[in-house]
Amino acid sequence: MTTLTPIGLVATAVSNPAAVNPVPERESLMTAHPHNEIFAPDPAFAEQANAGPDEYERASADRLAFWDEQARRLDWSDEWSEVLDWSDAPVAKWFVGGKLNAAYNCVDRHVEAGNGDRVAIHWVGEPTDDARDITYAELKDDVSRTANYLSSLGLVAGDRVAIYMPLLPETYVAMLACARLGLTHSVVFAGFSSAALRSRVDDAEAKVVITADGQFRRGKPAPLKAGVDEALGSSLDSVDGPAESVQKVLVVRRTGIDVDWQDDRDVWWDEVIPSQSTDHTPEGFDAEHPLFVLYTSGTTGKPKGIIHTTGGYLTQASYTHHVVFDHKPGKDIYWCTADVGWVTGHTYGVYGPLSNGATCMVYEGTPNSPTEHRHFEIIEKYGVTIYYSAPTLIRTFMKWGREIPKSHDLSSIRLLGSVGEPINPEAWRWYREHIGGDAVPIVDTWWQTETGAIMISPLPGATATKPGSAMRPIPGVEASIVDGDAKQVPPEEQGFLVITEPWPAMLRGIWGDMERYRDTYWSRFAEEGYYFAGDGAKWDSDGALWILGRVDDVMNISGHRISTSEVESALVGHDSVAEAAVVGADDATTGQAIVAYVILRESAPEDTDRLELIDELRATVSREISPIAKPRDITIVPELPKTRSGKIMRRLLKDMAEGREGGDTSTLSDPSIMEQIRTKGTRG
Ligand code: WTA
């Protein structure tokens, strides 16, 4: 199948989930350890924990009653009549007929409860002298002003707003102002390219784009508005004209760098927001009203707009933030290091913590700006108690050396979290020892953009942990590990991770493509009605659950999802490239790294310097998708390994990229191909 997408021509979309790869072996990461330690919950921690072991029993006794109870953590303007309506499966309705306002729940109600003076956001800019504290009362005023302005533009509930911003207080305000009005936000990671922004703006038909003039990156201002101009204009290769849906671009002045200006479209935030009234009455929206769309990579080149709703999403975000992080409002200083461009930033940067009245750290920059001490300085200065980050960053800290955390007082930390990719046992132990004072619990949390909130994780006061294992589904979530015939696999055998019952924060569909929704997640185990997560997993003999990585053509680079075909289509978009095959290969720091094999067109100039071309290809991918998607290695090859029916055998390429010899080449149309690739390829 060949489809034209906004980011180029995509060949051979793999939409048949039966074509998934076998569950990957992760022996190197998982079982090469001499010991199999178990850390029981510390009794002192368990004593004060938000959730004890009985939480599991209550949930399994009556799952829907359990979620009904959790929904009451929130303030609703209208009560629901039914907890779950699954009659239209796989499209769920949770808390049927209930109404609530997400922004009211995240902001106003804390002010009304007398906590207006509590800091909601300790914001720290990348430049070292740049910091602001925003209380809940101030946040309420800012959100109300921004909501009043957005209403004045004529936006009404259900309209879409794209947010393309660095991590600024205004980013939080923009998201919450949308939520307050029922405007469905689509946050696009500011590290994504103009082409990626454009395809997302077009797909959701966003009426407004909120951005900043620029952002600080490693001490220097980098343009951002310029990328928006490019995205919305007609200069991109992939588009036919200007983005038609967009009426206004609201621009936060962050760096002061020069920007082009389109008078009828562009508005400075500081010229329109501060003068707005702080009076704004939040309206209750239906529990199923779409709170946001967030695009994520699937197995084809076209990103999927994952739809999340208001009631179910916020319920599970709030509940999991409360029990998994054991969060104590007014006491904890909570830091989720994810950017709001990713789902982790949505659920555990914004909605989960703010719904619980948390005091959140928000840091704009990179961990090594100006030095590799930055995160630890922030932890020390603000007394961060809960720190939630990604294995890639932990492995990077390991590389930088233990002396760095050691030179800071990190004793405020009482809980550590990990998300985004499997955490290898070494990194887990290092995290606990060097960041957690060899004492604090670690929660390894498995979930996805699609699941909306944490699904598998220990509860720190109730569940024993093992380095590298996500342990077990949280209360109220039912998961299983099955073989291709949907039969449960025995312990120590690898299988497919499935979710067997609907959960409140589940996605409700893919924006504009419900068929793809059914096909991608629900057709693999249609008869059983299981949600197919796309991850391989196993139970060990102690009943702990291990996530073994993706089983589809999605790579996980530093916890960021990128599909092989997205990168392939960017490469094939280059004039000199005839064909490309991309695989994710194990990488000691980033988890996986992108490795590409390309065949040049016959028309490609004979005398091209191949290493220069490889650099150019890398730049193309960076421009078309994002610098995150830049291949680590690109090899120009005479041919790709294909079966007789023409399917590229990525597994052989993956073996090669990971330095393994051999592999079964008997199904190749020409078994000598691998040898040719090895001897005749040019790698850069
Ligand atoms: C992977 C991020 C192992 C997994 C919240 C999943 C993990 C994908 C873990 C979703 C974990 C996430 N252990 N693997 N604790 N957490 N993953 O949508 O492959 O960006 O399917 O959501 O990340 O990535 P996404």
Boltz pocket constraint, residues with backbone or C-beta under 6 A from the ligand:
constraints:
  - pocket:
      binder: B
      contacts: [[A, 296], [A, 342], [A, 343], [A, 344], [A, 418], [A, 419], [A, 420], [A, 421], [A, 422], [A, 423], [A, 444], [A, 445], [A, 446], [A, 447], [A, 448], [A, 449], [A, 450], [A, 456], [A, 470], [A, 533], [A, 534], [A, 535], [A, 547], [A, 549], [A, 550], [A, 556], [A, 559], [A, 560], [A, 561]]
      max_distance: 6.0
